Amino acid sequence: MRKKSLKLPSASTYNQPAEGEINMTVYQEVFNRYYPFVCRQLTYLLGNRTEAEDITQETFIKLYHSPPPDFQNIGGWLARVATNLAYNYMRSEKSRKRREEKVNHKFISDTPEEHAIKGEETDYIKRALASLDDRSRLCLIMKHSGFSYEEIASATGLKKSSVGTIIARSQLKFKKFYMQTKGSDA
């Protein structure tokens, strides 16, 4: 069975409601004719009818707000827009799933014992940091957060040449307090 072709004149033939929008008569004709085609294409591409319907709706919203200047190949235009939206959706879903897996892996992989040990370790670190004066603590944290000596000097008001010495001393104090605290709790 051969589908009847939809011959649409250019969008300028109709009275456009506003610049960048499509006439409702043209929009309704295009929607009725191409919605099943676009939705079927996206269902094959995505493998999920619900997601395909959502992206089909986005495709027709794009058509309404930013119609092509010429409707001679409106089916091709819709197919290209729908495919691009589907690819963007798949990329964002892939990224979202990776982020969720990374977070879930952190929480799922820890047994209650591991979680308790990490909590205890965090307490030791907090106590050791609290034992340092404010300037030393700030320098040490900034250094281990990836800041350069210049950035640390600028943030703390120290000379760049003093930053290394303060960090070295802070690390020694931190390590000594940490080892004493951990050793006394063991």
C-alpha positions in Angstrom: 0.0 0.0 0.0 1.5 3.3 -1.0 1.2 6.3 1.3 -0.2 9.4 -0.3 2.4 12.1 -0.3 1.8 15.3 1.6 2.5 18.3 -0.6 3.1 21.3 1.5 3.9 24.7 0.1 6.7 26.7 1.8 5.8 28.0 5.2 5.8 31.5 3.8 2.6 30.8 1.8 0.7 30.7 5.1 0.1 33.6 7.4 2.8 33.0 10.0 1.8 33.9 13.5 5.2 35.1 14.5 8.8 35.0 13.3 10.2 31.5 14.0 6.8 29.8 14.5 4.7 27.7 12.2 1.1 28.2 11.1 -1.2 25.9 13.1 -2.8 24.4 10.0 0.5 23.4 8.5 1.7 22.2 11.9 -1.3 20.0 12.3 -1.0 18.5 8.9 2.7 17.7 9.4 2.1 16.3 12.8 -0.7 14.0 11.7 1.3 12.8 8.7 4.7 12.3 10.3 4.2 11.6 14.0 3.9 7.8 13.5 6.9 7.8 11.2 9.1 9.7 13.6 7.9 7.7 16.6 8.5 4.4 14.9 12.0 5.5 13.8 12.9 6.5 17.4 11.4 3.3 18.8 13.8 1.3 16.6 16.7 3.5 17.5 16.1 3.7 21.3 14.4 0.3 21.8 11.9 1.9 24.2 8.5 3.2 23.1 8.0 5.6 26.0 11.3 7.3 25.5 10.6 7.4 21.7 7.3 9.2 22.3 8.9 11.7 24.6 11.6 12.6 22.0 9.0 12.6 19.2 7.2 15.3 21.2 10.4 17.2 21.5 10.9 17.0 17.8 7.5 18.5 17.0 8.1 21.2 19.6 11.3 22.1 17.7 9.3 22.1 14.5 6.7 24.5 16.0 9.2 26.9 17.5 11.9 26.7 14.7 10.4 25.4 11.5 12.7 24.9 8.5 12.5 27.7 5.8 11.3 25.2 3.2 8.9 22.3 3.7 9.9 20.4 0.5 11.8 17.7 2.6 10.0 18.1 5.9 10.2 14.3 6.5 14.0 14.3 6.2 14.2 17.4 8.5 12.1 15.7 11.1 14.1 12.5 10.9 17.4 14.4 11.3 16.1 16.4 14.3 14.6 13.4 15.9 17.8 11.4 15.4 20.0 14.2 16.9 17.7 14.5 19.9 17.8 10.7 20.4 21.6 10.7 20.2 21.8 13.5 22.7 19.4 11.6 25.0 21.4 8.4 24.8 24.6 10.3 25.6 23.1 12.0 28.6 21.6 8.7 29.8 24.9 6.9 29.4 26.6 9.7 31.4 23.9 9.6 34.1 24.1 5.8 34.4 27.9 6.0 34.7 27.6 8.6 37.5 25.0 6.5 39.3 27.0 3.4 39.0 30.1 5.2 40.4 28.1 6.5 43.4 26.3 3.2 43.9 29.6 1.2 43.7 31.0 3.4 46.5 28.2 2.7 48.8 27.4 -0.9 47.8 31.0 -2.1 47.8 31.5 -1.1 51.4 30.6 -3.7 54.0 29.4 -2.4 57.4 32.9 -3.1 58.7 34.6 -1.2 55.9 32.2 1.7 56.3 32.9 1.8 60.1 36.7 1.7 59.4 36.4 4.6 56.9 34.4 6.6 59.4 37.0 6.0 62.1 39.7 7.0 59.7 37.9 10.2 58.9 37.7 11.0 62.6 41.4 10.6 63.0 42.1 12.8 60.1 39.7 15.5 61.4 41.3 15.4 64.8 44.8 15.7 63.3 43.8 18.6 61.2 42.1 20.3 64.2 45.4 20.0 66.1 47.1 22.4 63.5 46.8 26.1 63.7 44.5 27.8 61.1 47.3 28.9 58.7 49.0 25.5 58.7 45.7 23.6 58.2 44.7 25.9 55.3 48.1 25.5 53.6 48.0 21.7 54.0 44.5 21.4 52.8 45.1 23.7 49.8 48.3 21.8 48.9 46.5 18.4 48.9 43.6 19.9 46.9 46.0 20.7 44.1 46.7 24.4 44.6 50.1 25.7 43.6 52.4 27.4 46.0 51.6 30.8 44.3 47.9 30.2 44.8 48.4 29.2 48.4 50.7 32.3 49.1 48.1 34.5 47.5 45.2 33.0 49.6 47.0 33.1 52.9 49.1 36.3 52.5 52.3 34.4 52.9 55.5 34.7 50.8 55.7 32.1 48.2 59.1 31.0 49.6 57.6 30.3 53.0 54.7 28.1 51.8 56.9 25.0 51.2 58.4 25.2 54.7 55.0 25.7 56.4 53.5 22.8 54.4 56.5 20.5 55.3 56.1 21.4 59.0 52.4 21.0 58.9 52.7 17.5 57.4 55.1 16.4 60.1 52.8 17.8 62.9 49.8 16.2 61.2 51.5 12.8 60.9 52.8 12.8 64.4 49.4 13.7 65.9 47.6 11.2 63.6 50.0 8.3 64.6 49.7 9.1 68.3 45.9 9.3 68.2 45.6 6.2 66.1 48.0 4.3 68.3 46.3 5.3 71.5 42.9 4.2 70.2 44.2 0.8 69.0 
